[in-house]
């Protein structure tokens, strides 16, 4: 009886691991930020024209364009940045990447937060462009709805 329970538990754990691995393979935005950014750079390398980036975004039916701005770049969080908490200095002198920008909402999914519990996770992607509309930076930003 105990051996059957152990087998069932092991089978469930293996299934959970397989589902997690499959999700990581199918949706690169579920990967760590640096890996997701590298994936995006393979499709939209530095120097890519803004219209080509828009075409790439449009090819993704599950992504939603938040804005396309031809007047300014995107505000890049500092290392150690905590969403919603800015210092007075950051509010006076934000770090802005580029002269033009695109923001995309790339989806929401459940992710392991510090391997303790599953939390809803939102993924946003920012592309920054120079004055000629050439890509200079990509930033993947994940936010967690921690209970």
N, C-alpha and C positions, 0 to 999 in steps of 0.2 A: 504494500500500500504506500509506504513512504517512498519507495523507488519510483512508483508511478507519479507521485506528486513532484519529485525532483525532476523527472523527465519532462513533465508538463511545464514546470517553471523554466527549465533550460530551453525548451522549445519556444516558449513565449519570449524569453530574452533574446534568443537568436533572431526571431521574427522582428522584434523591435530594432535590433541593430541593423538588420537588412533593410527595413523600411527607412531608417535614418540615412543609410548609405545611398539608397536609391534616390531619396529626395535631394541629397547633396549633388548627385550626378545629374539629375534632371533639371534642377534649378540652381544655377551658379550663384544667385543672390543669397542663397542659404549658407554659403560658405563664409569663412572669415572675411572681414572687410578687405584685407590685402589681396586675398585670392579672388574675390569678386571684382576688385579694381583691375587686377591683371587680366581677368577674362574680358572686361570691357575694353581694355587697352588693345587686346588682340583684334577686336572688332572695330574700334574707333581709336587708332593710334594717334599720338601727339602729332599735330600738324594737319589732322583731318579737317576738311571744310565743314562749317556749321550745317549746311544743307545736307551733307552726307550723314552727319550725326542724326539729324532729324529723320532722315529716311530709315536709318537703323532703328531708331526709337519707334517709328510708325510700323515697322515690321513685327514688333512685339505687341500682340493684341492684348496682353495682360498688363501692359504699362500705361500709365496715365500722365500726360504732360501737365505739370503744375504751372509752369510759365516758360516763355521764351522771351528773354529780355535783350534788346539790342543797345540798351543804354548803360548797363553796368554788369560787372561780374557777380559772382556769388560770394557770400560771406562765409569764409572758411573758419571752422572752429579751431582753436589752439589745441595743442596736446594737453591733455588733462581737462579738456572742456567738459562741462556738465550741462546738458541741454536745459535751457531756460534760466541759467545762472550766468550772468555776465558781470564782469567788474566794471567800475566806472570808466577805467581806461579803455576797455574793449568797446564800450558803448560810444565813447568819444572818437576812437580810432579803430574801427573794425578792420580786420584783415580781409580785403576784397581781392579775389583772384580773377583777373581778366577784365576786359572791357565789355563783354557780352556773356550771357549765360543761359543755360537751360537747366530746369529742375524737373525730375521725373519721379513719380511715385511708382516704385517697382514691385509693390505688393506687401502683403501681411501674411505672416505664418507663425506657427508656434515653434519656439526654439528653447533649447536648454539654457537656462540662465545659471552660469557658474556650476553647471552639472547638478543643480539641486532640484529645480522644478521648471516646468514648461511655462513660458510666458509669451503673450502676443508680441511679435516683433515687426516693426515697420521698416521698410528699406526705401530710402530716397537716394537718388543719384544726381550729382551736380556736375555739369560740364562747363568749364570756363574757356573763353575764347579771347584772342587778342583783337585789336581794332580791325584787322583784316578778315575776321571770322574764322581763324585757324585755331584748332584746339590746343590749349596749353596745359590743362589740368583736368583730372577727373577725381571727384570725391564721392565715396560711398558712405552714407550715414545711416546707421541702424539705431533705432530707438526702441526701448523695451518698456512695456506696461507692467511694471513690477507691482504686485499687490502689496 
